[in-house]
Amino acid sequence: MDPGMVCTLCQDPFGRDENIINSGGQVWHEGCFVTEGPNELILPSNSCVQCFQPFKDEEFYEHEGRKYCAHDFHALFAPCCSGCGEFVVGRVIRAMSQCWHPNCFKCVSCHTELADIGFVKSQGRPFCKPCNAEIKGGSKKFCQKCSLPIHGEHLVYKFQIVHPHHFNCSECNKQLDHRCKEREGELYCLRCYDNMVSAICGACRRPIEGRLIHALNKTWHPEHFVCSHCEKPFEGRRHYEKKGLAYCERDYKALFGEVCFYCNKPCRGEEVTVLNKTWCIDHFRCSACNSLLASPRGGARYADMDERPYCKKCFEKVPVELRRRLKKQSD
């Protein structure tokens, strides 16, 4: 070895026992041996001409006299699988104007590998022959949005059969299932739909389906409309309102009802209010003969004398002069 010999790249001399690369009449250190890269850059021979990075474990691919790392070689020259998105190295399945790994080219319905058994193209998707026969026979449904088969429940939206999971609730943005509802062209989950179109119970705050009761400017489940005092459902019986609350007849009379002029107890049941007094309907009687003056059907026929009720017969028995005198005193 000539002692004055230096490396073509770094211009340093060679060691006594160092390996020398001789190429085209020039000499190089092993680490300085170069090839021409893109844009006439001078690169070390152990680097990729695409990413300029050193080869890992001295593994590289050569194409038209240039060296590439595995990733860049696949990115530039290897096809990409339409199924998994990875580079296809080795056997390539070319179908439907795309490239596939053999184990990625499958029937979209039953997932059988199609590389060696053939396939049928339907709705822009590959199917095995048995699944294609089921499609033609109408026993399989396919989503009009993603073209994939529908297994289980489906949704009919704008006259198309689709997977429910393609849509979210227009109110709460929750992913929908087949129980969702459509309103004015928008889809809603069952909870949001019920809140919009259903009456809400004033007690449990849940939507009311079926029979309901309107009272106190609210709507109620029949079983939830109860007396505010005894908490028993009214079940169609009459209720009484006081300060925004509802009471059954018994509790209302006991808590707020008028006292009967005759028995001096809260009026129970129907009552009669005349002459600035209140009577139980059974106690509204003639002050002379004690005959009942009120009719169970409603109404009362009586004559007023000295602010007391009399039946017609007893009233006519009172002398006219006395009647005039009592009337004059009351005036």
Secondary structure, 3 states (H helix, E strand, C coil): CCCCCECCCCCCECCCCCCCEEECCEEECHHHCEEECHHHCEEECCECCCCCCECHHHCCEEECCEEECHHHHHHHHCCEECCCCCECCCCCEEECCEEECCCCCECCCCCCECCCCCCEEECCEEECHHHHHHHHHCCCCECCCCCCECCCCCEEECCEEECHHHCECCCCCCECCCCCEEECCEEECHHHHHHHHCCEECCCCCECCCCCEEECCEEECHHHCECCCCCCECCCCCEEEECCEEEEHHHHHHHHCCECCCCCCECCCCEEEECCEEEEHHHCECCCCCCECECCCCCECCEEECCEEECHHHHHHCCHHHHHHHHHHHC
